[in-house]
Every structure is written in C-alpha cells, then in structure tokens.
Amino acid sequence: MNDDITEPYKDRSVWLRGLYMLVFMFFLGLVKFVAFVVIIFLFLTVLFTSETNKKLVRFGQSLSIYQYQIMMFLTYNTEEHPFPMGEWPEPSDISEKHISPRK
C-alpha cells in the first residue's frame, strides 16, 4: 500500500468539516425556530392590520437564503461557509406584488 495516501478517517480536514457541519446543523435548527417566529408574527400582523411589515419580510427572505446556504454546505454542494464565517445574505429587492396580503 502506498504511504502517500492518507486514510479518510485520518485526514484532519475531514474532521474539521465534520465539526463545522455540527455547528451549522445547530444554526439551522436555531434559524428554523426564528423563521417560525417571524412567520407567526407576519401572519398576526396581516390578520390585524391588513398590511405586511416590509422589514420583517426582508429579514424572512434573508433567513430563507441563509437556510439554503447552510443546506448547500451540509450536503457538500459548496465549500463556502455560511454566516458567521461568511457574510450574512442580503435579500433581493422585493416588489409590492410579492408582499401585499390582499388583491
């Protein structure tokens, strides 16, 4: 057997990525809880005021993008680390038709 080849279980980078994955799984659970709170608050806002909170909608979009970034990292689709090791995702511009509660 060739001594130049490192066994995967001995490779420090594999273990380090595993540690990052555990941390981001924790963050994913936390973000899902925060998203649930945002969803409930937005629903109650629309229910009682017939208007959406645009700042909260933008924050919800950022949370959605962040969840996507975490899932892409966890499923080995990217090597980029999401926030807090990377930048917080910026939401795109949201048009009025996407956030109006009634037609």
Secondary structure, DSSP 8 states (H G I E B T S, - for coil): --TTS--GGG-HHHHHHHHHHHHHHHHHHHHHHHHHHHHHHHHHHHHHHSS--HHHHHHHHHHHHHHHHHHHHHTTS-----TTTS---------HHHH-S--
